């Protein structure tokens, strides 16, 4: 609370918005990496085999997994992970 009784909401709102934007950017990088991998494999002529499709799918899932690990860790650094903050109280 501030001195005049108003709730301080601006800083948490800005920090949360910034963390959400960075999370979206992290996931867009993962999606871009998966798309570029598929384009690279298609340019080399390897797309069409079941084994190659499985490898491309596995790498795309790995990119998404890493993005899901990086996103919450970034939010913890910024301090907007509400579950983590509630656990500390």
C-alpha positions in Angstrom: 0.0 0.0 0.0 1.1 3.5 -0.6 0.9 6.4 1.9 -2.4 7.7 0.7 -4.1 4.3 0.8 -4.0 3.5 -2.9 -2.8 0.1 -4.0 0.5 0.1 -5.9 -0.4 -1.7 -9.1 1.7 -0.1 -11.8 5.0 -1.8 -11.2 3.6 -5.3 -10.9 1.5 -4.7 -14.0 4.5 -3.5 -16.0 6.8 -6.3 -14.7 4.1 -9.0 -15.5 3.5 -7.6 -19.0 7.2 -7.5 -19.7 7.6 -11.1 -18.5 4.6 -12.2 -20.6 6.1 -10.5 -23.7 9.5 -12.2 -23.1 7.8 -15.6 -22.7 6.0 -15.1 -26.0 9.3 -14.2 -27.6 11.0 -17.2 -26.2 8.3 -19.5 -27.6 8.4 -17.7 -31.0 12.2 -18.4 -31.2 11.5 -22.1 -30.5 8.8 -22.2 -33.2 11.1 -20.4 -35.6 13.8 -23.0 -34.9 11.4 -25.8 -35.6 10.3 -24.2 -38.9 13.8 -23.5 -40.0 14.8 -27.1 -39.2 11.9 -28.4 -41.4 12.9 -26.1 -44.2 16.5 -27.2 -44.0 15.6 -30.9 -44.2 13.2 -30.2 -47.1 15.9 -28.3 -49.0 18.2 -31.3 -48.5 15.5 -33.6 -49.8 15.3 -35.7 -46.7 11.6 -35.1 -46.0 9.4 -38.0 -46.8 10.9 -40.8 -44.8 9.2 -41.9 -41.6 12.6 -41.9 -39.7 13.3 -38.3 -40.8 9.8 -37.2 -39.8 10.3 -38.8 -36.4 13.6 -36.9 -36.0 12.1 -33.6 -37.0 9.2 -34.1 -34.6 11.5 -35.1 -31.8 13.6 -32.0 -32.3 10.6 -29.7 -32.5 9.3 -31.2 -29.2 12.7 -30.6 -27.7 12.7 -27.0 -28.8 9.2 -26.5 -27.2 10.4 -28.3 -24.0 13.4 -26.1 -23.7 11.2 -23.0 -24.2 8.9 -24.2 -21.5 11.8 -24.6 -19.1 13.3 -21.2 -19.9 10.0 -19.2 -19.7 9.2 -19.9 -16.0 12.9 -19.4 -15.0 12.9 -16.0 -16.7 9.7 -15.1 -14.8 11.3 -16.1 -11.6 14.2 -13.8 -12.3 11.9 -10.9 -13.0 9.9 -11.8 -9.9 6.4 -12.2 -11.4 6.0 -15.9 -10.8 3.1 -15.7 -8.4 3.2 -19.3 -7.2 6.9 -18.9 -6.3 6.2 -15.7 -4.5 3.3 -17.2 -2.5 5.6 -20.1 -1.5 8.1 -17.7 0.0 5.6 -15.9 2.2 
